[in-house]
């Protein structure tokens, strides 16, 4: 219960109580918590104070709101490291979780100005190889993986071969080994196809991590994109050298 004689504000006391309840699994993932009115009545607080606490917990990713239904416990997010994205499956399995990947598309597609720019291809190159996969973690659609590959690097890559050997192992077998990665992280909204595969609405935020893989000759051969459901994943970026920081004042 709240201690009204404490130097700690009632707001912060309630915040700590709910955080402790979440830590001790008083409510399970995706379970509805008591309403703001119920919490206000239980702890003798104004609804405005309770709403402020709940909003902070939502902003911290511990709870989420569903309009017209209430506030629910957010599932624990999956931590992944960008340094190991080519081994995303291994990262998931190392956490004791199940990982299933379905190859949706594996084919040559028409190149675009954007793809040619990313892969440093001349305008005369009309096609790139496209691999489109859906990855589920513990049965829940979590990530869409798109790879745009130069045709030479992708030779012999098929839907069947991807079931037996990781994509980057196949590319290395073809003589294309990653020596350098240029990375970009942004947020975006899903395409219509993404919505269907991930089971989300058209305004659902996705966390997009794009990698351009370059070989020893400095030329790119893969544009690799991971589109994560924003509420399910935390992406960690590790710098091994302090000079790598963008702002090193």
Secondary structure, DSSP 8 states (H G I E B T S, - for coil): ---TTSSS-HHHHHHHHHHHHHHTTSS-TT-B---HHHHHHHHT--HHHHHHHHHHHHHTTSEEEETTTEEEE----EEEEGGGGGGHHHHHHHTT--EEEEEEEEEEEE--HHHHHHTT--TT--EEEEEEEEEEETTEEEEEEEEEE-TTTTTT--HHHHTTS-HHHHHHHTT----EEEEEEEEEE--HHHHHHHT--TT-EEEEEEEEEE-TTS-EEEEEEEEEETTTEEEE---SSGGG-S---
